[in-house]
Amino acid sequence: MRIAIGQILSSHDPQENLEQVQELAARAGQDRADVLVLPEATMFAFGRSLKNVAEPVDGPWAQAVSQAAQEHGVAIVAGMFSPGDEGRVRNTAVIALADGRVLSYDKTHLYDAFGFKESDTVQAGAAPVTFDLAGVTVGVATCYDIRFPALFTHMAADGAQVVLLGASWGDGPGKVEQWELLARARALDATSYVVAVGQANPASVGRKVEGNAPLGVGHSLVAAPNGSVVASLEDAPDYLVVDLDLDLVEKTRKSIPVLENARDFS
């Protein structure tokens, strides 16, 4: 499976961000990627109200992403915001497949940490999501989800060999190290590939950061089921294509069958 990673820096202009998606979809299509993975909040950066930009996955922004997926023959996973209940929104990953189908995952673990309270404005999703891509079962996760091993082992139990995770990872002391460690740990937990794609660091392009909104640190990476790092980026906007050896998933699961050996203490 060939994965294209788009480590972008979103703005507060959904159209401008859409144009980034379209440009990278064209590039990923030329590179014969199976899927282009983009960060959480691709549609609209954190730091401002999300209510006025939230759209359903059959709305114009997600449908334009779907059109790009169909035009360039590459699936696209990108973070957006969709309407929730009681004035809140959902932190949604739109999954636009090249055949025109559009799926979605709503972030289940909300980022109420490090002085930021996502649950004030965002409604949590209810269930994990996996889908078939070129005969491979793929799972989806978002940012803070990476701190919860059970989500990843659940998706692996559902057959996921690859988990695609978009993030807008908040900066701070030790946060890059935590991000890298957590991606590798979740790959080991699930004996799956974890493709962790973050927003670029605004400071890398001289953009001033105000407030405590999590705007990204970059350092996207691909962690293999044995915990090794297959590929990684630095903190600036960037693009990368990675070929995943799916045989390694089976080999790892045979040599260290943690999914089979796990006990349920609930």
C-alpha positions in Angstrom: 0.0 0.0 0.0 1.3 3.4 -0.9 0.6 6.3 1.5 0.9 10.0 0.7 1.4 12.3 3.7 0.4 16.0 3.4 1.8 17.9 6.4 0.1 21.1 5.8 -0.5 24.3 7.8 -4.2 25.1 7.7 -5.5 28.7 7.9 -8.9 30.1 8.8 -10.0 30.1 5.2 -11.7 26.8 4.2 -11.4 27.6 0.5 -7.7 28.2 0.8 -7.3 25.0 2.7 -9.4 23.1 0.1 -7.0 24.3 -2.6 -4.2 22.8 -0.6 -6.1 19.5 -0.5 -6.7 19.6 -4.3 -3.1 20.4 -5.1 -1.8 17.5 -2.9 -4.5 15.1 -4.3 -3.2 15.8 -7.8 0.4 15.2 -6.6 -0.6 12.0 -4.8 -2.5 10.8 -7.9 0.6 11.3 -10.0 2.6 9.4 -7.4 0.1 6.5 -7.6 -0.7 6.6 -3.9 -3.7 4.6 -2.6 -4.5 7.3 0.0 -3.6 10.9 0.8 -3.6 11.5 4.6 -4.0 15.0 5.9 -4.2 16.4 9.4 -6.9 17.1 11.8 -8.5 20.5 11.2 -7.5 20.5 7.5 -10.7 22.4 6.8 -10.2 25.1 9.4 -7.5 25.8 11.9 -8.2 25.8 15.6 -8.2 29.1 17.4 -11.5 30.5 16.2 -15.1 29.5 16.5 -15.9 26.4 14.6 -19.7 26.8 14.5 -19.9 28.9 11.4 -17.7 26.6 9.3 -19.1 23.2 10.3 -20.7 21.4 7.4 -22.1 17.9 7.0 -20.1 15.4 5.0 -22.5 15.7 2.1 -21.9 19.5 2.2 -19.8 21.5 -0.3 -16.4 21.3 1.4 -16.4 17.5 1.8 -18.0 17.0 -1.6 -15.2 19.0 -3.2 -12.7 16.7 -1.4 -14.6 13.8 -2.8 -14.4 15.2 -6.3 -10.6 15.6 -5.9 -10.4 12.0 -4.8 -12.4 10.8 -7.8 -10.5 13.0 -10.3 -7.1 11.9 -9.2 -7.9 8.3 -8.3 -6.7 8.5 -4.7 -8.6 8.2 -1.4 -8.3 11.2 0.8 -8.6 11.4 4.6 -8.8 14.9 6.0 -9.9 16.6 9.2 -13.0 18.8 9.1 -15.8 19.9 11.4 -19.5 18.8 11.0 -22.6 20.0 12.9 -23.3 18.4 16.3 -26.0 18.7 18.9 -26.8 21.6 21.2 -24.7 24.1 19.3 -21.5 22.0 19.3 -19.7 20.6 16.3 -18.1 17.2 15.6 -14.4 16.8 15.0 -14.7 14.7 11.8 -12.3 12.9 9.6 -13.9 12.8 6.1 -12.9 9.6 4.2 -13.4 10.3 0.5 -12.8 7.2 -1.6 -11.8 7.2 -5.3 -15.0 5.4 -6.3 -17.1 8.3 -5.0 -18.1 6.9 -1.6 -17.7 9.2 1.4 -17.4 7.9 4.9 -16.5 9.7 8.1 -15.2 9.2 11.6 -16.0 11.5 14.5 -13.2 11.9 17.1 -14.2 9.8 20.2 -11.6 11.1 22.7 -11.9 14.9 23.2 -8.9 17.0 24.2 -9.6 18.2 27.6 -6.0 18.6 28.6 -3.1 21.0 29.0 -5.5 23.9 29.6 -7.6 23.3 26.5 -11.2 22.0 26.7 -12.4 20.6 23.4 -15.6 19.2 24.9 -16.9 22.8 25.5 -17.5 23.1 21.8 -17.1 19.6 20.3 -19.4 16.6 20.6 -17.6 13.2 21.0 -18.1 10.5 18.4 -19.6 7.2 19.5 -17.7 4.4 17.7 -14.5 3.4 15.9 -14.5 3.3 12.1 -12.7 0.9 9.7 -13.0 0.7 6.0 -11.7 -1.3 3.0 -9.0 0.2 0.8 -7.6 -1.9 -2.0 -8.4 -5.0 -0.1 -6.8 -3.8 3.1 -8.7 -2.9 6.3 -7.8 0.6 7.4 -8.7 2.3 10.7 -9.0 6.0 11.4 -8.2 8.0 14.5 -7.7 11.7 15.4 -5.1 13.4 17.6 -5.9 12.8 21.3 -7.1 9.3 20.3 -3.5 8.4 20.1 -3.3 8.3 23.9 -5.9 5.5 24.2 -4.5 2.0 23.3 -7.9 0.3 23.5 -9.2 2.2 20.4 -6.2 0.9 18.4 -6.5 -2.7 19.6 -10.2 -2.6 18.9 -9.6 -1.6 15.3 -6.9 -4.2 14.9 -9.4 -6.8 16.3 -11.7 -5.6 13.5 -9.0 -6.4 11.0 -7.2 -3.1 10.6 -3.6 -3.5 9.4 -3.1 0.3 9.0 -4.4 3.1 11.1 -4.5 6.6 9.7 -4.4 9.4 12.3 -4.6 13.1 11.7 -3.6 15.6 14.4 -3.2 19.2 15.3 -0.8 18.4 18.2 -0.4 21.2 20.7 3.1 22.4 21.3 4.9 22.5 24.6 7.7 20.9 26.6 8.2 17.3 25.6 5.2 17.3 23.3 7.1 16.2 20.1 8.7 13.4 22.0 5.3 12.3 23.4 3.9 12.4 19.9 6.6 10.2 18.4 6.5 7.8 21.4 2.7 7.4 21.3 2.6 6.7 17.6 5.2 4.0 18.0 3.5 2.6 21.1 0.1 2.4 19.4 1.7 0.6 16.5 3.2 -2.0 18.9 -0.2 -2.3 20.8 -2.1 -3.0 17.6 0.8 -4.6 15.6 -0.4 -2.4 12.8 1.1 0.5 10.9 0.2 3.9 12.4 0.4 6.8 9.9 0.4 9.8 12.1 0.0 13.1 10.2 0.1 16.4 12.0 -0.4 20.0 11.2 2.9 21.8 10.5 4.3 24.1 13.2 3.2 27.7 12.5 6.6 28.9 13.9 8.3 27.0 11.0 7.0 29.7 8.6 7.1 32.6 11.0 3.4 32.6 11.8 2.7 34.0 15.3 0.8 31.7 17.6 -1.8 33.3 19.9 -3.7 31.7 22.8 -3.5 28.0 23.7 -5.2 26.4 20.7 -3.3 23.3 19.5 -2.0 24.4 16.1 0.5 21.7 15.3 4.2 20.7 15.8 4.7 18.8 12.5 6.9 15.7 12.9 4.5 13.4 11.0 5.7 9.8 11.0 4.9 6.3 9.9 5.4 3.7 12.7 5.6 0.0 11.7 3.9 -2.8 13.6 7.2 -3.7 15.2 7.5 -0.1 16.5 10.2 1.1 14.1 9.9 4.4 12.4 9.6 3.9 8.6 9.6 7.6 7.7 9.2 11.0 9.3 9.2 14.7 8.6 10.4 17.8 10.5 8.2 20.6 11.6 7.6 22.6 8.4 4.9 22.0 5.7 6.0 19.0 3.6 4.9 16.0 1.6 6.0 12.4 1.6 5.2 9.1 -0.1 5.7 5.9 1.8 5.2 2.3 0.7 4.0 0.0 3.4 5.1 -3.6 3.5 1.8 -5.3 4.7 3.6 -8.6 5.0 5.3 -7.2 8.0 1.9 -7.0 9.8 1.4 -10.7 9.5 5.0 -11.5 10.4 4.8 -9.4 13.5 1.5 -10.7 14.6 2.8 -14.3 14.3 6.0 -13.6 16.2 4.4 -11.5 19.0 0.7 -12.2 19.0 -0.3 -9.6 21.6 -3.8 -9.3 20.2 -4.4 -13.0 20.7 -2.6 -13.1 24.1 -4.5 -10.2 25.6 -6.8 -10.8 28.5 -10.0 -8.9 29.2 -10.3 -7.6 32.7 -13.5 -5.7 32.2 
